[in-house]
Amino acid sequence: MGIRPVDMQIVMPKSAEAGKVGQDSARPDLQAQQFAQQLQKQVQVDQQHVMHTNKSEKDIDNEEKERKRKNAEKQEREKQRGQADARSQGGAAEQRREKRMIDISV
């Protein structure tokens, strides 16, 4: 017994619908699996981000300490130069005063 053309017109759309039903039932499992994989990747990225942030914070702390140390050294050098300049200028000022004094005897 064969399939008549009229029956074929009815059977073909129904077979396509049956295939869609089968795909729809498999689709939620696939979506859940993909979502779980994406979530796993996001967790790994977040964990690495936190680890790298801690490294950066340590580097920033070290840079700040180094900058403060250099500034302190620079201020100390300037202070020592200022004291040396004051000593040399103080001696020169006294010499100028002595040169300006005129000894007048009458």
C-alpha positions in Angstrom: 0.0 0.0 0.0 1.4 3.3 -1.1 0.9 6.8 0.1 -1.5 8.8 -1.9 -0.6 12.4 -2.8 -3.3 13.9 -0.6 -2.1 11.9 2.4 1.5 13.0 1.6 0.4 16.7 1.8 -0.8 16.0 5.3 2.0 13.8 6.5 4.9 16.1 5.5 3.9 19.1 7.6 3.2 16.9 10.6 6.6 15.2 10.3 8.3 18.7 10.3 6.3 19.6 13.4 7.4 16.3 15.1 11.0 17.2 14.3 10.6 20.6 15.9 9.2 19.1 19.1 12.2 16.8 19.3 14.6 19.8 18.9 12.8 21.9 21.4 13.1 19.2 24.1 16.9 19.0 23.5 17.4 22.7 23.4 16.9 23.5 27.1 19.6 21.0 28.0 22.0 22.5 25.5 21.3 26.0 26.7 21.8 25.0 30.4 25.1 23.4 29.5 26.3 26.5 27.6 25.2 28.7 30.4 27.1 26.6 32.9 30.2 26.8 30.8 30.0 30.6 30.4 29.5 30.9 34.2 32.5 28.8 34.8 34.6 30.9 32.5 33.4 34.1 34.1 34.3 32.8 37.6 37.8 32.0 36.4 38.2 35.4 34.9 37.0 37.1 38.0 39.4 35.1 40.2 42.3 36.0 38.0 41.3 39.6 38.0 41.3 39.7 41.8 44.7 38.0 41.9 46.2 40.5 39.5 44.7 43.4 41.4 46.5 42.3 44.5 49.8 42.3 42.6 49.1 45.8 41.3 48.3 47.1 44.8 51.6 45.7 46.1 53.4 47.4 43.2 51.6 50.7 43.9 52.6 50.4 47.6 56.2 49.8 46.7 56.2 52.7 44.2 54.8 55.0 46.9 57.4 53.9 49.4 60.1 54.4 46.9 58.8 57.9 45.9 58.6 58.9 49.6 62.1 57.7 50.2 63.5 59.6 47.3 61.6 62.8 48.4 63.1 62.4 51.9 66.6 62.0 50.5 66.1 65.0 48.2 64.8 67.2 51.1 67.8 66.1 53.2 70.2 67.0 50.4 68.5 70.4 50.0 68.6 71.0 53.7 72.4 70.2 53.8 73.0 72.5 50.9 71.0 75.2 52.5 73.0 74.9 55.7 76.3 74.9 53.7 75.1 78.0 51.7 74.1 79.8 54.9 77.5 79.2 56.4 79.3 80.4 53.3 77.0 83.4 53.0 77.4 84.2 56.7 81.1 84.4 56.4 80.9 86.5 53.3 78.5 89.0 55.0 80.9 89.5 57.9 83.8 90.1 55.4 81.6 92.7 53.6 80.9 94.5 56.9 84.5 94.6 57.8 85.4 96.1 54.4 82.8 98.8 54.8 84.0 100.0 58.1 86.2 103.0 57.9 88.5 103.8 60.8 88.8 107.5 61.2 91.1 108.9 63.8 91.2 112.6 64.5 
